[in-house]
Amino acid sequence: MGRVLMVRVQASTFREEEVRRNWPRLWRLAFEVHRPAFPCAVQGVLELVQALEDLGQFGRLEPEVDAALQQDMPALIAARRSLEEALSRWDVRAAQAATDAVEDALDSLERQMPRVR
């Protein structure tokens, strides 16, 4: 670390359109049907996870949507925490594994998610 510059290890979404393409039901639920409590300029993977977590805690959802979130969100939140912890330790290998876990959890949740009106 320099006197002024800080070195950080971070994860970010390279192409936001890939988020919408990979998880269309989740993306629509999080960013179209329900607007995030704190609108974000970026609609990447981590922003999607945060918006879904907020919906699960504070949203008024259809019973089928709520059931899917309640079932799969714990794994998704745990994967995101693992990613955050790996990044804070500058552990690139663990962070890479955690990004896979986040994406796998989103895949699972997408498969379980009913069509949102």
Helices and strands as residue ranges (DSSP letters): H 16-22, H 24-28, I 29-33, H 45-58, H 63-88, H 92-112
